[in-house]
Amino acid sequence: MSAILAETLTARACRSTERQLATLAPDLHEQFRANVPRAADVVRDRLLAAAWREGLAEPPADATRFGFGRIVPAGGTDQDPAGLACAVLGADARQVAVELADATANLALAYARRTWSDAVTRQRARGTGARDTLDLAAGLDPDAQCVFFERLTTEGHNLHPCGRTRLGWDLADVLRHDLESPGTSLGLVAVRRDLHLGDDFGETLATAYPELAHRLNRTRYAVTPAHAWQLDRLLPTRYADLLADGALVPIDGARLPAVPTAALRTLLLPPDRRGERRYLKLSLDIQVTSTRRSISVASTRNGPTISALLRDLLDADPDGARVVLFDELAGSAVAAGGDRERDLAAILRTGLSGRLRPGEVAIPGTALYSTSPLTGMTVLAELVDRYAATRGVRQRASAARGFLDGYARLLLPAALRLATCHGIGLEAHLQNCVPTFIGGVPHRLALRDFAGLRVHQPRLGRPLRLWPGSVIGAADVTTMLAKLGYTSLQAHLGEVVLGLVVSHGLDEAVAWSVVRAVIDEVYAGLRGGPHDAAAAADHAFLTAPTMPHKALLRMRLDPAGGDRYVPVDNPLSRT
């Protein structure tokens, strides 16, 4: 693929979307066209930031630099993102260029859809007198709060240039199932028991939702849920052989409405007969950001075990009461043969129903850097202003510093002790964390999705039976700490610090000194005890001059796959 051809990829992707919108959603046509330049700017800037951070290109002198190698482009170019990828990264960027073109078209469409949903949100706010998104979410049930905020996360992943890639979906699929869609659905598939792995969802779901009740030979078949897109688009072709011999049987009429979350494959279910809400994580055989979003058999089998382990360990932790888990209750997969075992997998999770206190608002971490349709500020900035009012702090930078201290004390202590005392490196990035707030003050932390954490079992001190070949087992401490350090400090707190610098004028060096003080305090509490040596080593790792950064772009360029890290400057070493 030449650079000249690559430069046309984004334009071709956007023109194709525009033509289809004229038929499928003409009300979005003009807004889509108007938002293409904005979408291209976002994708291009994230591409450049990733390339510079990972040492794939040399940043210009006028780029703004932040801790952990974060470099923000100064603007000044309108080059096509796909063409820029080939120009910067060379021939290895062929597939990345395709992904960037798709991401740009999908982001422009998402912006267009936000135009209408934001208008509805503002109208609702006028009717209720809501001042900001916190007011607007206060009257919703906890899981509806989560979805409300996740629908603001239009750009997707905060660091990845392919945050809106949807390779495998056509435009009709995007309109029907993406984050901005009003809702989607799931159905049930009967699976012959010799092919079924794990828990039988049939009775569990039918008890909670009588409309899913079915007549089935329970001796011969188990039941697994599947995303509507999998059922309608993938099952008839990819599983034609198993459908033909009766190994798989879609259950007619067993459909349940659900709401897509930012993860797309994770759906919020409606309230059950008792008013409780749960989530189903379902395989979705499309590429979102950099990964085909299916689910490994190991993840379906390890989830309940890891959930129980974390709860047991957190119950004994000094800050464990501040941590809420989206427990993984059950999981299943289909031993379909070939490369299909990940395609019909599912994991059932608890929600937050009945678990929040009066005035407590749950906000997924991915929404913190999103723009509020009511104030034009980020949700994070709204939170800090609310924090300032609650605490009576008038100076904006002081309010931001106090908020950051409370937030770091919410996120880090239990996570650091889990790593040092038990060898568990949480994948505590923004996508997996749902902090809660009362009056803008950080209150509790809900954690979800445990498939990406790492466990170094020699530190655990107890037997842990994982599914054979599970990637969550870390052979060495460095792998476990790299996971924790990248997700919690760089991808998570790095975004919070950057947001506070921009919105409230907080000095970045001051911000990292606040975080460092929390880290020092946690490890000081572990010195002199049974974990003294581990505490000293972990503290040294997290405050060293450099820290491993997960190289998202290099991973896209490497056909071998797997996690790759590059060293970046560590602002925690200078405080």
Secondary structure by P-SEA (a helix, b strand, c coil): ccaaaaaaaaaaaaaaaaaaaacccccaaaaaaaaaaaaaaaaaaaaaaaaaaaccccccccccccccbbbbbcccccccaaaaaaaaccccaaaaaaaaaaaaaaaaaaaaaaaaaaaaaaaaaaaacccccccccccccaaaaaaaaaaaccccccccccccccccccaaaaacccccccccccccccccccccccccaaaaaaaaccccccccccccccccccccccccccccccaaaaaaaccccccccbbbbbbbcccccbbbbccccccbbbbbbcccccccccccccccaaaaaaaaaaaaaaaaaaaacccccccccccccccccccccccccccccbbbbbcccccccccbbbbcccccccccccccccaaaaaaaaaaaaaccccaaaaaaaaaaaaaaaccaaaaaaaaacccccccccccbbbbbccccccbbbbcccccbbbccccccbbbbcccccccccccaaaaaaaaaaacccaaaaaaaaaaaacccccaaaaaaaaaaaaaaaaaaaccccaaaaaaaaaaaaaccccccccaaaaaacccccbbbbbcccccccc
